Amino acid sequence: MQTMLTRRSVLGVVSALVIVFSAAVASAAAADSQSRPTVVFMTDFGIVDDSVALCKGVMYSIAPELRIVDLTHQVTPFSIPDGARFLFGATPYFPAGTVFVVVIDPGVGTARKAIVVKSKRGQYFVLPDNGLMTLVQDRDGLEAAREITNPAWMIGAALSSTFHGRDIFSPAGAHLARGDDWTHVGPELDLSRLVRLDLTAARLDDRGLSGEVIATDGPFGNLVTNISGEEFLKLGYARGKTVPITIGSDKIEIPFVRTFGDVPVGQPLLYIDSRGRLGVAVNQKSFAATYKVKPPEPIFIPTAGK
């Protein structure tokens, strides 16, 4: 009897220790996750060579505890508007303090500035001053910006004229993420003088809504427009109704539905996409390929009944 009680006591102690240990491990993991700095990394480098890995190596050398999230490295080469669009879509899903390192830089090695920008959401952006901040600036507002001129925030004096992603943006992003004082990166800039993209907004009048196809949605070939779902709904079309639209010089009638499966495979549809914009697609096929659309293209949708 005494032996059984002793064994039960030992088992009880062991079970209690396991519970305490597990709680301690979970608590430590949660604390580590909260304390690890995060860099969100986006480029147009692609993944066929070592460019992305070299940049990550630079960042890890400066901040070994860093967590790097790859937003995408498949931005259309040299497309600053696509980079700005992806930043605009991603930033609401990351917390204050996140550092975005963005290298879409067709002007690398020229007089364009390398900068750090802090938004009013408390996020930081390390990137070339070429218009990438336009959409984030319009939605979130900017608190301050500085030019990267401090050699201590770069990886050496012999900077490449063609790979600032490795030599300037990656080290600056890592210094910033690990908590270095960002005012040391270089002189403050006038926010009103940052380069901005010249974007045309959709226009609503008595005739209808004029906008633009600005991109395609990844590998699927859906059309991305600059028309918000809210603007489109002002035209008076209900879901299930057919909408006459003109893309470029081609006119087509397309049903307005909730999602792709609401039409048969191979049929076109209008829908409001996950970012709240009007999208145009073909169920399980590429609209861009089927209808031979290459952005940018004008799009016009008349007011319902006209």
Contacts in CASP RR format, 6 or more apart in sequence:
PFRMAT RR
TARGET T0000
AUTHOR 0000-0000-0000
METHOD contacts of the structure
MODEL  1
MQTMLTRRSVLGVVSALVIVFSAAVASAAAADSQSRPTVVFMTDFGIVDD
SVALCKGVMYSIAPELRIVDLTHQVTPFSIPDGARFLFGATPYFPAGTVF
VVVIDPGVGTARKAIVVKSKRGQYFVLPDNGLMTLVQDRDGLEAAREITN
PAWMIGAALSSTFHGRDIFSPAGAHLARGDDWTHVGPELDLSRLVRLDLT
AARLDDRGLSGEVIATDGPFGNLVTNISGEEFLKLGYARGKTVPITIGSD
KIEIPFVRTFGDVPVGQPLLYIDSRGRLGVAVNQKSFAATYKVKPPEPIF
IPTAGK
36 65 0 8 1.000
36 66 0 8 1.000
36 67 0 8 1.000
37 63 0 8 1.000
37 65 0 8 1.000
37 66 0 8 1.000
37 67 0 8 1.000
37 99 0 8 1.000
37 177 0 8 1.000
37 178 0 8 1.000
37 179 0 8 1.000
38 66 0 8 1.000
38 67 0 8 1.000
38 68 0 8 1.000
38 69 0 8 1.000
38 94 0 8 1.000
38 97 0 8 1.000
38 98 0 8 1.000
38 99 0 8 1.000
38 177 0 8 1.000
39 59 0 8 1.000
39 66 0 8 1.000
39 67 0 8 1.000
39 68 0 8 1.000
39 69 0 8 1.000
39 98 0 8 1.000
39 99 0 8 1.000
39 100 0 8 1.000
39 101 0 8 1.000
39 173 0 8 1.000
39 174 0 8 1.000
39 177 0 8 1.000
40 68 0 8 1.000
40 69 0 8 1.000
40 71 0 8 1.000
40 90 0 8 1.000
40 94 0 8 1.000
40 98 0 8 1.000
40 99 0 8 1.000
40 100 0 8 1.000
40 101 0 8 1.000
41 52 0 8 1.000
41 55 0 8 1.000
41 56 0 8 1.000
41 68 0 8 1.000
41 69 0 8 1.000
41 70 0 8 1.000
41 71 0 8 1.000
41 73 0 8 1.000
41 101 0 8 1.000
42 70 0 8 1.000
42 71 0 8 1.000
42 72 0 8 1.000
42 73 0 8 1.000
42 75 0 8 1.000
42 83 0 8 1.000
42 86 0 8 1.000
42 87 0 8 1.000
42 100 0 8 1.000
42 101 0 8 1.000
42 102 0 8 1.000
42 103 0 8 1.000
42 104 0 8 1.000
43 51 0 8 1.000
43 52 0 8 1.000
43 55 0 8 1.000
43 73 0 8 1.000
43 75 0 8 1.000
43 102 0 8 1.000
43 103 0 8 1.000
43 104 0 8 1.000
43 165 0 8 1.000
44 73 0 8 1.000
44 74 0 8 1.000
44 75 0 8 1.000
44 76 0 8 1.000
44 77 0 8 1.000
44 78 0 8 1.000
44 79 0 8 1.000
44 83 0 8 1.000
44 103 0 8 1.000
44 104 0 8 1.000
45 51 0 8 1.000
45 52 0 8 1.000
45 73 0 8 1.000
45 103 0 8 1.000
46 52 0 8 1.000
46 73 0 8 1.000
46 74 0 8 1.000
47 73 0 8 1.000
47 74 0 8 1.000
51 163 0 8 1.000
51 166 0 8 1.000
52 70 0 8 1.000
52 73 0 8 1.000
54 166 0 8 1.000
55 101 0 8 1.000
55 103 0 8 1.000
55 165 0 8 1.000
55 166 0 8 1.000
55 169 0 8 1.000
55 170 0 8 1.000
56 68 0 8 1.000
56 170 0 8 1.000
57 170 0 8 1.000
58 155 0 8 1.000
58 166 0 8 1.000
58 170 0 8 1.000
58 171 0 8 1.000
58 174 0 8 1.000
59 66 0 8 1.000
59 68 0 8 1.000
59 101 0 8 1.000
59 170 0 8 1.000
59 171 0 8 1.000
59 173 0 8 1.000
59 174 0 8 1.000
59 177 0 8 1.000
60 66 0 8 1.000
60 68 0 8 1.000
60 174 0 8 1.000
61 174 0 8 1.000
62 171 0 8 1.000
62 174 0 8 1.000
62 175 0 8 1.000
62 178 0 8 1.000
63 174 0 8 1.000
63 175 0 8 1.000
63 177 0 8 1.000
63 178 0 8 1.000
65 178 0 8 1.000
66 174 0 8 1.000
66 177 0 8 1.000
66 178 0 8 1.000
71 86 0 8 1.000
71 90 0 8 1.000
71 100 0 8 1.000
72 86 0 8 1.000
75 82 0 8 1.000
75 83 0 8 1.000
75 86 0 8 1.000
75 104 0 8 1.000
76 82 0 8 1.000
76 215 0 8 1.000
78 104 0 8 1.000
78 106 0 8 1.000
79 104 0 8 1.000
80 104 0 8 1.000
80 106 0 8 1.000
80 130 0 8 1.000
80 131 0 8 1.000
80 132 0 8 1.000
80 197 0 8 1.000
81 197 0 8 1.000
81 199 0 8 1.000
81 214 0 8 1.000
81 215 0 8 1.000
82 104 0 8 1.000
82 215 0 8 1.000
83 102 0 8 1.000
83 104 0 8 1.000
83 132 0 8 1.000
84 131 0 8 1.000
84 132 0 8 1.000
84 133 0 8 1.000
84 134 0 8 1.000
84 135 0 8 1.000
84 136 0 8 1.000
84 197 0 8 1.000
85 135 0 8 1.000
85 214 0 8 1.000
85 215 0 8 1.000
85 224 0 8 1.000
87 100 0 8 1.000
87 102 0 8 1.000
87 125 0 8 1.000
87 132 0 8 1.000
87 133 0 8 1.000
87 135 0 8 1.000
87 136 0 8 1.000
88 135 0 8 1.000
88 136 0 8 1.000
88 139 0 8 1.000
89 275 0 8 1.000
90 100 0 8 1.000
91 98 0 8 1.000
91 100 0 8 1.000
91 119 0 8 1.000
91 121 0 8 1.000
91 123 0 8 1.000
91 136 0 8 1.000
91 140 0 8 1.000
94 100 0 8 1.000
94 123 0 8 1.000
96 121 0 8 1.000
96 122 0 8 1.000
96 123 0 8 1.000
97 122 0 8 1.000
97 123 0 8 1.000
97 124 0 8 1.000
98 123 0 8 1.000
98 124 0 8 1.000
99 123 0 8 1.000
99 124 0 8 1.000
99 125 0 8 1.000
99 126 0 8 1.000
99 173 0 8 1.000
99 176 0 8 1.000
99 177 0 8 1.000
100 123 0 8 1.000
100 124 0 8 1.000
100 125 0 8 1.000
100 126 0 8 1.000
100 127 0 8 1.000
101 126 0 8 1.000
101 127 0 8 1.000
101 169 0 8 1.000
101 170 0 8 1.000
101 173 0 8 1.000
102 125 0 8 1.000
102 126 0 8 1.000
102 127 0 8 1.000
102 132 0 8 1.000
102 169 0 8 1.000
103 127 0 8 1.000
103 128 0 8 1.000
103 164 0 8 1.000
103 165 0 8 1.000
103 169 0 8 1.000
104 127 0 8 1.000
104 128 0 8 1.000
104 130 0 8 1.000
104 132 0 8 1.000
105 112 0 8 1.000
105 127 0 8 1.000
105 128 0 8 1.000
105 130 0 8 1.000
105 164 0 8 1.000
105 165 0 8 1.000
106 130 0 8 1.000
107 128 0 8 1.000
107 130 0 8 1.000
108 128 0 8 1.000
108 161 0 8 1.000
108 162 0 8 1.000
108 163 0 8 1.000
108 164 0 8 1.000
108 165 0 8 1.000
109 161 0 8 1.000
109 162 0 8 1.000
109 164 0 8 1.000
112 128 0 8 1.000
112 129 0 8 1.000
112 130 0 8 1.000
112 195 0 8 1.000
113 128 0 8 1.000
113 129 0 8 1.000
113 147 0 8 1.000
113 148 0 8 1.000
113 189 0 8 1.000
114 127 0 8 1.000
114 128 0 8 1.000
114 129 0 8 1.000
114 147 0 8 1.000
114 148 0 8 1.000
114 164 0 8 1.000
114 168 0 8 1.000
114 169 0 8 1.000
114 172 0 8 1.000
115 126 0 8 1.000
115 127 0 8 1.000
115 128 0 8 1.000
115 129 0 8 1.000
115 145 0 8 1.000
115 146 0 8 1.000
115 147 0 8 1.000
115 148 0 8 1.000
115 189 0 8 1.000
115 194 0 8 1.000
116 124 0 8 1.000
116 125 0 8 1.000
116 126 0 8 1.000
116 145 0 8 1.000
116 146 0 8 1.000
116 148 0 8 1.000
116 172 0 8 1.000
116 173 0 8 1.000
116 176 0 8 1.000
116 182 0 8 1.000
116 185 0 8 1.000
117 124 0 8 1.000
117 125 0 8 1.000
117 127 0 8 1.000
117 133 0 8 1.000
117 142 0 8 1.000
117 144 0 8 1.000
117 145 0 8 1.000
117 194 0 8 1.000
118 124 0 8 1.000
118 125 0 8 1.000
118 142 0 8 1.000
118 143 0 8 1.000
118 144 0 8 1.000
118 145 0 8 1.000
118 182 0 8 1.000
119 125 0 8 1.000
119 136 0 8 1.000
119 137 0 8 1.000
119 140 0 8 1.000
119 141 0 8 1.000
119 142 0 8 1.000
119 143 0 8 1.000
120 140 0 8 1.000
120 141 0 8 1.000
120 142 0 8 1.000
120 143 0 8 1.000
121 140 0 8 1.000
122 143 0 8 1.000
123 140 0 8 1.000
124 173 0 8 1.000
124 176 0 8 1.000
124 182 0 8 1.000
125 132 0 8 1.000
125 133 0 8 1.000
125 136 0 8 1.000
126 148 0 8 1.000
126 169 0 8 1.000
126 172 0 8 1.000
126 173 0 8 1.000
126 176 0 8 1.000
127 133 0 8 1.000
127 169 0 8 1.000
128 164 0 8 1.000
128 169 0 8 1.000
129 189 0 8 1.000
129 194 0 8 1.000
129 195 0 8 1.000
130 195 0 8 1.000
131 194 0 8 1.000
131 195 0 8 1.000
131 196 0 8 1.000
131 197 0 8 1.000
133 142 0 8 1.000
133 194 0 8 1.000
133 196 0 8 1.000
134 196 0 8 1.000
134 197 0 8 1.000
134 199 0 8 1.000
135 197 0 8 1.000
135 199 0 8 1.000
137 194 0 8 1.000
137 196 0 8 1.000
142 191 0 8 1.000
142 194 0 8 1.000
144 188 0 8 1.000
144 191 0 8 1.000
145 188 0 8 1.000
145 189 0 8 1.000
145 191 0 8 1.000
145 194 0 8 1.000
146 182 0 8 1.000
146 183 0 8 1.000
146 185 0 8 1.000
146 186 0 8 1.000
146 187 0 8 1.000
146 188 0 8 1.000
146 189 0 8 1.000
147 185 0 8 1.000
147 186 0 8 1.000
147 187 0 8 1.000
147 189 0 8 1.000
148 154 0 8 1.000
148 168 0 8 1.000
148 169 0 8 1.000
148 172 0 8 1.000
148 185 0 8 1.000
148 186 0 8 1.000
149 185 0 8 1.000
149 186 0 8 1.000
149 187 0 8 1.000
150 184 0 8 1.000
150 185 0 8 1.000
150 186 0 8 1.000
151 157 0 8 1.000
152 184 0 8 1.000
153 168 0 8 1.000
153 171 0 8 1.000
153 172 0 8 1.000
153 175 0 8 1.000
153 180 0 8 1.000
153 184 0 8 1.000
153 185 0 8 1.000
154 167 0 8 1.000
154 168 0 8 1.000
154 171 0 8 1.000
154 172 0 8 1.000
155 166 0 8 1.000
155 167 0 8 1.000
155 170 0 8 1.000
155 171 0 8 1.000
156 167 0 8 1.000
159 167 0 8 1.000
159 168 0 8 1.000
160 166 0 8 1.000
160 167 0 8 1.000
172 185 0 8 1.000
175 185 0 8 1.000
176 182 0 8 1.000
176 185 0 8 1.000
199 226 0 8 1.000
200 211 0 8 1.000
200 212 0 8 1.000
200 226 0 8 1.000
201 226 0 8 1.000
202 209 0 8 1.000
202 210 0 8 1.000
202 211 0 8 1.000
202 212 0 8 1.000
202 225 0 8 1.000
202 226 0 8 1.000
202 227 0 8 1.000
202 228 0 8 1.000
202 231 0 8 1.000
203 209 0 8 1.000
203 210 0 8 1.000
203 211 0 8 1.000
204 210 0 8 1.000
204 231 0 8 1.000
204 234 0 8 1.000
206 303 0 8 1.000
207 302 0 8 1.000
207 303 0 8 1.000
207 306 0 8 1.000
208 235 0 8 1.000
208 300 0 8 1.000
208 301 0 8 1.000
208 302 0 8 1.000
208 303 0 8 1.000
208 306 0 8 1.000
209 227 0 8 1.000
209 231 0 8 1.000
209 232 0 8 1.000
209 234 0 8 1.000
209 235 0 8 1.000
209 300 0 8 1.000
209 301 0 8 1.000
209 303 0 8 1.000
210 298 0 8 1.000
210 299 0 8 1.000
210 300 0 8 1.000
211 225 0 8 1.000
211 226 0 8 1.000
211 227 0 8 1.000
211 298 0 8 1.000
211 299 0 8 1.000
211 300 0 8 1.000
212 225 0 8 1.000
212 226 0 8 1.000
212 295 0 8 1.000
212 296 0 8 1.000
212 297 0 8 1.000
212 298 0 8 1.000
212 299 0 8 1.000
213 223 0 8 1.000
213 224 0 8 1.000
213 225 0 8 1.000
213 247 0 8 1.000
213 280 0 8 1.000
213 293 0 8 1.000
213 295 0 8 1.000
213 296 0 8 1.000
213 297 0 8 1.000
213 298 0 8 1.000
213 299 0 8 1.000
214 224 0 8 1.000
214 225 0 8 1.000
214 226 0 8 1.000
214 295 0 8 1.000
214 296 0 8 1.000
215 223 0 8 1.000
215 224 0 8 1.000
215 295 0 8 1.000
216 222 0 8 1.000
216 223 0 8 1.000
216 224 0 8 1.000
216 286 0 8 1.000
216 288 0 8 1.000
216 293 0 8 1.000
216 295 0 8 1.000
217 223 0 8 1.000
217 224 0 8 1.000
217 273 0 8 1.000
217 279 0 8 1.000
217 281 0 8 1.000
220 281 0 8 1.000
220 286 0 8 1.000
221 281 0 8 1.000
221 286 0 8 1.000
221 287 0 8 1.000
221 288 0 8 1.000
221 289 0 8 1.000
222 273 0 8 1.000
222 279 0 8 1.000
222 280 0 8 1.000
222 281 0 8 1.000
222 286 0 8 1.000
222 287 0 8 1.000
222 288 0 8 1.000
223 247 0 8 1.000
223 279 0 8 1.000
223 280 0 8 1.000
223 281 0 8 1.000
223 287 0 8 1.000
223 288 0 8 1.000
223 293 0 8 1.000
223 295 0 8 1.000
224 273 0 8 1.000
224 277 0 8 1.000
224 279 0 8 1.000
224 295 0 8 1.000
225 277 0 8 1.000
225 278 0 8 1.000
225 279 0 8 1.000
225 280 0 8 1.000
225 299 0 8 1.000
226 277 0 8 1.000
227 277 0 8 1.000
227 278 0 8 1.000
227 299 0 8 1.000
227 301 0 8 1.000
228 276 0 8 1.000
228 277 0 8 1.000
228 278 0 8 1.000
229 272 0 8 1.000
229 276 0 8 1.000
229 277 0 8 1.000
229 278 0 8 1.000
231 278 0 8 1.000
232 272 0 8 1.000
232 278 0 8 1.000
232 301 0 8 1.000
235 301 0 8 1.000
235 302 0 8 1.000
235 303 0 8 1.000
235 304 0 8 1.000
236 303 0 8 1.000
236 304 0 8 1.000
237 243 0 8 1.000
237 256 0 8 1.000
237 304 0 8 1.000
238 256 0 8 1.000
239 256 0 8 1.000
239 257 0 8 1.000
239 258 0 8 1.000
240 255 0 8 1.000
240 256 0 8 1.000
240 257 0 8 1.000
240 262 0 8 1.000
241 255 0 8 1.000
241 256 0 8 1.000
241 304 0 8 1.000
242 253 0 8 1.000
242 254 0 8 1.000
242 255 0 8 1.000
242 256 0 8 1.000
243 253 0 8 1.000
243 254 0 8 1.000
243 255 0 8 1.000
243 256 0 8 1.000
243 270 0 8 1.000
243 301 0 8 1.000
244 251 0 8 1.000
244 252 0 8 1.000
244 253 0 8 1.000
244 301 0 8 1.000
244 302 0 8 1.000
245 251 0 8 1.000
245 252 0 8 1.000
245 253 0 8 1.000
245 254 0 8 1.000
245 270 0 8 1.000
245 280 0 8 1.000
245 299 0 8 1.000
245 300 0 8 1.000
245 301 0 8 1.000
246 252 0 8 1.000
246 298 0 8 1.000
246 299 0 8 1.000
246 300 0 8 1.000
246 301 0 8 1.000
247 280 0 8 1.000
247 291 0 8 1.000
247 293 0 8 1.000
247 297 0 8 1.000
247 298 0 8 1.000
247 299 0 8 1.000
248 293 0 8 1.000
248 297 0 8 1.000
248 298 0 8 1.000
248 299 0 8 1.000
250 291 0 8 1.000
252 268 0 8 1.000
252 291 0 8 1.000
254 268 0 8 1.000
254 269 0 8 1.000
254 270 0 8 1.000
254 280 0 8 1.000
255 262 0 8 1.000
255 263 0 8 1.000
255 267 0 8 1.000
255 268 0 8 1.000
255 269 0 8 1.000
255 270 0 8 1.000
256 269 0 8 1.000
256 270 0 8 1.000
256 271 0 8 1.000
257 263 0 8 1.000
257 269 0 8 1.000
257 270 0 8 1.000
257 271 0 8 1.000
258 271 0 8 1.000
259 271 0 8 1.000
260 269 0 8 1.000
260 271 0 8 1.000
260 281 0 8 1.000
260 283 0 8 1.000
260 284 0 8 1.000
261 283 0 8 1.000
262 269 0 8 1.000
263 269 0 8 1.000
263 283 0 8 1.000
264 283 0 8 1.000
265 283 0 8 1.000
265 284 0 8 1.000
265 285 0 8 1.000
266 282 0 8 1.000
266 283 0 8 1.000
266 284 0 8 1.000
266 285 0 8 1.000
266 290 0 8 1.000
267 282 0 8 1.000
267 283 0 8 1.000
268 280 0 8 1.000
268 281 0 8 1.000
268 282 0 8 1.000
268 283 0 8 1.000
268 287 0 8 1.000
268 290 0 8 1.000
268 291 0 8 1.000
269 280 0 8 1.000
269 281 0 8 1.000
269 282 0 8 1.000
269 283 0 8 1.000
270 278 0 8 1.000
270 279 0 8 1.000
270 280 0 8 1.000
271 278 0 8 1.000
271 279 0 8 1.000
271 281 0 8 1.000
272 278 0 8 1.000
272 279 0 8 1.000
273 279 0 8 1.000
280 287 0 8 1.000
280 299 0 8 1.000
281 287 0 8 1.000
282 290 0 8 1.000
287 293 0 8 1.000
288 294 0 8 1.000
END
